[in-house]
Amino acid sequence: MSRLTVYSENDAAHPTLETEDGETIRQTLAEAGVLFRRWAATQALDERADESVILSAYRPEIDRLIAEAGYQSVDVVNMYPTHPDRAALRDKFLSEHTHGEDEVRFFVDGAGLFCLHLNGQVYAVLCTKGDLISVPAGTRHWFDMGSSPRFTAIRLFNNPDGWIAQFTGDAIADGFPRLA
């Protein structure tokens, strides 16, 4: 189940909001300028399905997003507990960074934790199967896939080169809760 926990950027021990209510999550994130939607992710996929199978299974949803925002490239991140690069990728994504374009993810399986550093707060968004999140360009954030990751997310980009991060050098992510 999706979950939103909001903290002051200076106090990771005492959340100011904790909710699993989809509408409260959507409204709270919208007030911060972040798009969050719940979509049906009903296609059964093997955890090691290749990108073409996943993209084919969710072509209508992808086409809808491309029509809405004109994305130029699409790919898939498919992580599973025995993925050979899981530790290195987790470390990379756990560092606070920004992007020059919106970071759009549609979770079609599993879960991952986006932490958004906005307006003196940290919004920890546990995205699960069926969640679509669009983190606005320039938003300081990090992503935790956990030590035993399991998620499949479709990523959409306006930049045909795909995922390009600018790391902030801020160690804030080290002070906030992570996925197990």
C-alpha positions in Angstrom: 0.0 0.0 0.0 1.2 3.5 -0.9 2.3 5.6 2.1 3.3 9.3 2.6 5.3 10.4 5.6 6.2 14.1 5.9 9.0 15.4 8.2 10.6 18.7 8.9 14.0 18.6 7.1 15.5 19.1 10.6 13.6 16.3 12.4 13.6 12.8 11.0 12.3 11.4 14.3 8.9 13.0 14.4 6.7 13.0 11.3 4.2 15.8 10.9 2.0 13.6 8.7 1.7 9.8 8.1 -1.0 8.5 5.8 -1.9 5.6 3.5 -5.0 7.4 2.1 -4.6 7.8 -1.6 -6.5 11.0 -1.9 -4.6 12.6 1.0 -1.3 11.5 -0.6 -2.4 13.0 -3.9 -3.6 16.3 -2.4 -0.6 16.8 -0.1 1.9 16.1 -3.0 -0.1 18.3 -5.4 0.2 21.2 -2.9 4.0 20.7 -3.1 3.9 20.6 -6.9 4.3 16.9 -7.3 1.9 14.8 -9.5 0.8 11.5 -7.9 -1.9 9.2 -9.4 -3.1 5.7 -8.8 -3.5 3.6 -11.9 -4.4 0.0 -12.5 -1.3 -2.1 -13.0 -3.0 -5.4 -13.7 -0.6 -7.1 -16.1 1.1 -10.2 -14.7 4.8 -10.0 -15.3 7.7 -12.3 -14.5 10.3 -10.5 -12.2 12.9 -10.9 -15.0 10.7 -9.9 -17.9 12.6 -7.9 -20.4 11.9 -4.3 -21.3 10.0 -5.0 -24.5 7.5 -7.3 -22.7 6.9 -4.7 -20.0 6.5 -1.8 -22.4 4.2 -3.8 -24.6 2.0 -4.8 -21.6 1.6 -1.2 -20.6 1.5 0.5 -24.0 -1.9 2.2 -23.5 -0.7 3.9 -20.2 2.6 4.9 -21.8 0.9 6.3 -24.9 -1.5 8.3 -22.6 1.5 9.9 -20.7 3.3 10.6 -24.0 0.2 12.4 -25.3 -0.2 14.4 -22.1 3.4 15.6 -21.8 5.3 14.8 -25.0 7.9 12.5 -23.6 10.6 11.5 -26.0 12.0 8.3 -24.5 10.8 5.5 -22.3 12.6 2.7 -20.5 12.2 0.2 -17.6 14.0 -0.3 -14.4 13.4 -3.9 -13.2 15.1 -4.7 -9.9 14.9 -8.0 -8.0 16.6 -9.3 -4.8 19.4 -11.1 -6.7 20.1 -8.4 -9.3 23.9 -8.2 -9.6 24.0 -4.4 -9.5 21.5 -3.9 -6.7 23.9 -2.6 -4.0 25.7 -0.2 -6.4 22.5 1.2 -7.8 21.0 1.6 -4.3 24.0 3.6 -3.2 23.8 5.8 -6.3 20.1 6.6 -6.0 20.4 7.2 -2.2 22.4 10.4 -2.7 20.4 13.6 -2.9 20.2 14.8 -6.5 18.1 16.8 -9.0 17.3 16.5 -12.6 16.9 19.0 -15.4 13.5 17.5 -16.3 10.6 15.9 -14.4 11.3 12.4 -13.1 8.3 10.3 -14.1 7.8 6.7 -12.8 4.9 4.3 -13.2 5.4 1.4 -10.8 4.0 -1.7 -12.4 5.2 -4.1 -9.6 6.9 -3.9 -6.2 7.8 -0.8 -4.3 10.3 1.9 -3.8 10.7 5.0 -1.6 11.0 8.5 -3.1 12.1 11.1 -0.6 11.5 14.7 -1.8 13.3 17.6 -0.1 11.0 20.6 -0.7 10.2 23.8 1.2 11.9 22.8 4.4 10.3 19.4 4.5 11.0 15.8 3.4 8.1 14.0 1.8 8.8 10.2 2.0 6.5 8.6 -0.6 6.4 4.8 -0.7 5.3 4.1 -4.2 3.8 0.7 -4.8 2.3 -1.2 -7.8 -0.1 1.1 -9.7 1.5 4.4 -8.5 2.5 7.1 -10.9 4.7 9.9 -9.6 6.2 12.9 -11.4 8.9 14.7 -9.4 9.3 18.2 -10.9 12.6 19.2 -12.5 15.0 20.7 -10.0 13.4 19.0 -7.0 16.0 17.8 -4.5 15.3 14.1 -3.9 16.7 10.6 -3.4 15.3 7.1 -4.0 15.6 4.0 -1.8 14.9 0.6 -3.3 15.9 -1.3 -0.1 18.6 -3.9 0.5 16.5 -6.6 -1.2 14.8 -4.6 -4.0 11.8 -5.8 -5.9 10.2 -3.3 -8.2 9.5 -2.7 -11.9 9.0 0.9 -13.0 8.4 2.5 -16.4 10.4 5.7 -16.7 9.5 8.5 -19.1 11.8 11.3 -20.2 11.7 14.5 -22.2 15.5 14.1 -22.8 16.2 11.3 -25.2 19.4 10.6 -23.2 17.4 9.4 -20.3 18.3 9.6 -16.6 20.8 12.4 -15.9 21.4 13.4 -12.3 23.1 16.4 -10.7 24.2 15.4 -7.2 23.8 18.1 -4.5 26.5 16.8 -2.2 24.1 17.3 0.8 24.1 14.3 3.2 20.5 14.8 4.3 19.4 11.4 3.0 21.7 9.7 5.6 19.5 11.1 8.4 16.1 9.8 7.2 14.5 6.4 7.5 15.2 3.9 4.7 13.6 0.8 3.4 14.7 -2.4 5.0 
